[in-house]
Amino acid sequence: FFCTKRIQRRHKSYQQKIAKMKFPTSISTLLLGAAAASSSSNAIALAAESSGYCPTIYADFVRRQLANFSPDGIFVAQEGESQKHTPFLTLSDDGKSATVIVGNGEEEGGVYHPMSASTDPLEVHFVTHILVKDQDGNFIVNEALDPTVAAPATITFAVPDGVTEMVAYEWCNKHGLWAGPAVQVSFSETETVPVQEKSLEVSTECSVSDFPEAAWPSVHADFLRLQAQVFESEMPFTEADGEKHVPYITVNEDGTSSILVGKVGGPIHPMNGSDGETAPHWITEIYVVDQDGKIVAMKSLDPTGVTEATMAFDTPEGATTMQAYSWCNIHGLYEGPVTEVEASAEVEITEEATDADAVTVKEAPSSGTAAVVSLSVIASALTLTALEM
């Protein structure tokens, strides 16, 4: 009881601090970039209409950078310093595609950033996302990465028409937000659009990127790490800490299930993207585990144009119970109640007979044995000041 009260007090204090948080002018400029100065651009209007996810997740990375890593903002490795966290962007020979690689392991004495998948909150260490901006501050691409894929952390993407400059960014789950050097884009002689007009014709569709399935256990482990480190709780929050953040599962008769964060007729969690001035507040991920602790579904959520955090998925064969988890970017990890799944059976009736002896019942196959690790780390073992860069 007293432990729960201490957690609630700490949690409330953190909520109050974040609720009052405003980005300093310099950081607001970082978020808006040159886009603020050219807000009349058709390209910017089109990008904003398609999805506000990329500006929102970037704004949250900046918020976390200020709160947990550096009051001066985004890290930029200087000459002579380790380039392990630097996202280097290179163009293809024809300039139509680009590749981002985190680290400089191809150079003598260089090193790539590790991609260390783990179910251990103390061991998981990887580049979770790579984003790229153009010369006007528009986001070109965002990609969630899989730590089970060996280093280097890398993405390749098509360069949109009209881009003249690009800067890559990466988020390290343990060491924050890093920017790479700006890269100028050279256009082929066959292009007829004057360079000064290209910034008005940029076409970008940066949007939400789901984590690959192989990454799910590592994502869960990282949420547990943050829960202990930031919220000083050795376990996910529950209904006792507030229904607004709790993911509730509904099992439907058509073989699907759905999740709503919050209660119908009660408090519903907001889905607020960033306007460049205030911190965003939304459910970033929802995921589900079965009776064996296996993660059977996970979704990254886009707050653009929605008022509720929801998720729909196929009810896994063989599942007897399911439990949902949700991550709020401001308030941490919550788990919902365990939901019973009605037992399913496959019945075969032979053509030769219809009596009981001719009926065979097959049990549904098991859904796997990969387990989700419970949070057993000690919060004091994780500090924000003892980071190995």
Solvent accessible surface area in square Angstrom, and as a share of the most:
residue,aa,sasa,rsa
1,F,166,0.69
2,F,150,0.63
3,C,73,0.43
4,T,57,0.33
5,K,81,0.34
6,R,105,0.38
7,I,21,0.11
8,Q,57,0.25
9,R,152,0.55
10,R,109,0.40
11,H,9,0.04
12,K,123,0.52
13,S,67,0.43
14,Y,37,0.14
15,Q,59,0.26
16,Q,92,0.41
17,K,126,0.53
18,I,10,0.05
19,A,89,0.69
20,K,163,0.69
21,M,41,0.18
22,K,136,0.58
23,F,13,0.05
24,P,68,0.43
25,T,116,0.67
26,S,76,0.49
27,I,6,0.03
28,S,9,0.06
29,T,82,0.48
30,L,61,0.31
31,L,18,0.09
32,L,62,0.31
33,G,27,0.26
34,A,49,0.38
35,A,19,0.14
36,A,55,0.43
37,A,98,0.76
38,S,34,0.22
39,S,78,0.50
40,S,107,0.69
41,S,6,0.04
42,N,108,0.55
43,A,5,0.04
44,I,26,0.13
45,A,46,0.36
46,L,116,0.58
47,A,23,0.18
48,A,67,0.52
49,E,132,0.59
50,S,65,0.42
51,S,11,0.07
52,G,22,0.21
53,Y,4,0.02
54,C,1,0.00
55,P,60,0.38
56,T,2,0.01
57,I,11,0.05
58,Y,1,0.00
59,A,1,0.01
60,D,7,0.04
61,F,7,0.03
62,V,1,0.00
63,R,5,0.02
64,R,38,0.14
65,Q,0,0.00
66,L,27,0.14
67,A,47,0.36
68,N,28,0.14
69,F,45,0.19
70,S,14,0.09
71,P,116,0.73
72,D,132,0.69
73,G,1,0.01
74,I,28,0.14
75,F,42,0.17
76,V,83,0.47
77,A,19,0.14
78,Q,104,0.46
79,E,177,0.79
80,G,84,0.81
81,E,98,0.44
82,S,77,0.49
83,Q,34,0.15
84,K,38,0.16
85,H,6,0.03
86,T,5,0.03
87,P,0,0.00
88,F,57,0.24
89,L,9,0.05
90,T,83,0.48
91,L,51,0.26
92,S,42,0.27
93,D,160,0.83
94,D,92,0.48
95,G,15,0.14
96,K,144,0.61
97,S,37,0.24
98,A,1,0.01
99,T,37,0.22
100,V,0,0.00
101,I,55,0.28
102,V,0,0.00
103,G,1,0.01
104,N,17,0.09
105,G,26,0.25
106,E,121,0.54
107,E,93,0.42
108,E,184,0.83
109,G,85,0.81
110,G,26,0.25
111,V,69,0.40
112,Y,63,0.24
113,H,0,0.00
114,P,43,0.27
115,M,24,0.11
116,S,44,0.28
117,A,43,0.34
118,S,28,0.18
119,T,59,0.34
120,D,55,0.29
121,P,4,0.03
122,L,76,0.38
123,E,106,0.47
124,V,0,0.00
125,H,26,0.12
126,F,2,0.01
127,V,0,0.00
128,T,11,0.06
129,H,12,0.06
130,I,0,0.00
131,L,0,0.00
132,V,0,0.00
133,K,12,0.05
134,D,10,0.05
135,Q,41,0.18
136,D,16,0.08
137,G,11,0.11
138,N,10,0.05
139,F,13,0.06
140,I,13,0.07
141,V,25,0.14
142,N,12,0.06
143,E,64,0.29
144,A,5,0.04
145,L,11,0.06
146,D,21,0.11
147,P,2,0.01
148,T,74,0.43
149,V,94,0.54
150,A,82,0.63
151,A,43,0.33
152,P,39,0.24
153,A,3,0.02
154,T,63,0.36
155,I,6,0.03
156,T,89,0.52
157,F,19,0.08
158,A,78,0.61
159,V,19,0.11
160,P,24,0.15
161,D,111,0.57
162,G,6,0.06
163,V,0,0.00
164,T,28,0.16
165,E,49,0.22
166,M,0,0.00
167,V,29,0.17
168,A,0,0.00
169,Y,20,0.08
170,E,0,0.00
171,W,3,0.01
172,C,0,0.00
173,N,1,0.01
174,K,40,0.17
175,H,6,0.03
176,G,0,0.00
177,L,0,0.00
178,W,22,0.08
179,A,11,0.09
180,G,9,0.09
181,P,69,0.43
182,A,56,0.43
183,V,30,0.17
184,Q,116,0.52
185,V,14,0.08
186,S,92,0.59
187,F,59,0.24
188,S,60,0.38
189,E,179,0.80
190,T,117,0.68
191,E,77,0.34
192,T,127,0.74
193,V,54,0.31
194,P,57,0.36
195,V,94,0.54
196,Q,144,0.64
197,E,77,0.34
198,K,7,0.03
199,S,32,0.20
200,L,102,0.51
201,E,94,0.42
202,V,4,0.03
203,S,73,0.47
204,T,14,0.08
205,E,142,0.64
206,C,13,0.08
207,S,49,0.31
208,V,50,0.29
209,S,19,0.13
210,D,79,0.41
211,F,16,0.07
212,P,54,0.34
213,E,109,0.49
214,A,55,0.42
215,A,0,0.00
216,W,30,0.10
217,P,49,0.31
218,S,3,0.02
219,V,4,0.03
220,H,7,0.03
221,A,1,0.01
222,D,12,0.06
223,F,16,0.07
224,L,3,0.01
225,R,6,0.02
226,L,10,0.05
227,Q,0,0.00
228,A,1,0.00
229,Q,23,0.10
230,V,27,0.15
231,F,9,0.04
232,E,80,0.36
233,S,1,0.01
234,E,80,0.36
235,M,117,0.52
236,P,17,0.11
237,F,4,0.02
238,T,48,0.28
239,E,71,0.32
240,A,82,0.64
241,D,38,0.20
242,G,29,0.28
243,E,62,0.28
244,K,71,0.30
245,H,10,0.05
246,V,0,0.00
247,P,1,0.00
248,Y,36,0.14
249,I,19,0.10
250,T,78,0.46
251,V,54,0.31
252,N,55,0.28
253,E,185,0.83
254,D,110,0.57
255,G,41,0.39
256,T,41,0.24
257,S,1,0.00
258,S,39,0.25
259,I,4,0.02
260,L,31,0.15
261,V,0,0.00
262,G,1,0.01
263,K,78,0.33
264,V,136,0.78
265,G,90,0.87
266,G,35,0.33
267,P,62,0.39
268,I,53,0.27
269,H,0,0.00
270,P,37,0.23
271,M,13,0.06
272,N,78,0.40
273,G,38,0.36
274,S,24,0.16
275,D,94,0.48
276,G,5,0.05
277,E,87,0.39
278,T,46,0.27
279,A,22,0.17
280,P,0,0.00
281,H,35,0.16
282,W,1,0.00
283,I,1,0.00
284,T,18,0.11
285,E,9,0.04
286,I,0,0.00
287,Y,0,0.00
288,V,0,0.00
289,V,11,0.06
290,D,7,0.04
291,Q,72,0.32
292,D,62,0.32
293,G,18,0.18
294,K,60,0.25
295,I,11,0.06
296,V,33,0.19
297,A,10,0.08
298,M,19,0.09
299,K,81,0.34
300,S,4,0.02
301,L,6,0.03
302,D,37,0.19
303,P,6,0.04
304,T,53,0.31
305,G,82,0.79
306,V,66,0.38
307,T,112,0.65
308,E,75,0.34
309,A,0,0.00
310,T,60,0.35
311,M,8,0.04
312,A,83,0.64
313,F,23,0.10
314,D,111,0.57
315,T,25,0.15
316,P,27,0.17
317,E,128,0.57
318,G,17,0.16
319,A,6,0.05
320,T,66,0.38
321,T,28,0.16
322,M,1,0.01
323,Q,33,0.15
324,A,0,0.00
325,Y,22,0.08
326,S,1,0.00
327,W,18,0.06
328,C,1,0.00
329,N,8,0.04
330,I,6,0.03
331,H,15,0.07
332,G,0,0.00
333,L,0,0.00
334,Y,2,0.01
335,E,39,0.17
336,G,4,0.04
337,P,55,0.34
338,V,89,0.51
339,T,27,0.16
340,E,130,0.58
341,V,19,0.11
342,E,157,0.71
343,A,91,0.70
344,S,73,0.47
345,A,66,0.51
346,E,103,0.46
347,V,85,0.49
348,E,77,0.35
349,I,111,0.56
350,T,63,0.36
351,E,172,0.77
352,E,156,0.70
353,A,39,0.30
354,T,121,0.70
355,D,81,0.42
356,A,88,0.68
357,D,140,0.73
358,A,13,0.10
359,V,55,0.31
360,T,68,0.40
361,V,93,0.54
362,K,96,0.41
363,E,158,0.71
364,A,36,0.28
365,P,85,0.53
366,S,91,0.59
367,S,18,0.12
368,G,23,0.23
369,T,123,0.72
370,A,65,0.50
371,A,65,0.50
372,V,30,0.17
373,V,51,0.30
374,S,91,0.59
375,L,20,0.10
376,S,93,0.60
377,V,15,0.09
378,I,109,0.56
379,A,25,0.19
380,S,89,0.57
381,A,65,0.50
382,L,21,0.10
383,T,60,0.35
384,L,56,0.28
385,T,132,0.77
386,A,79,0.61
387,L,46,0.23
388,E,149,0.67
389,M,111,0.50
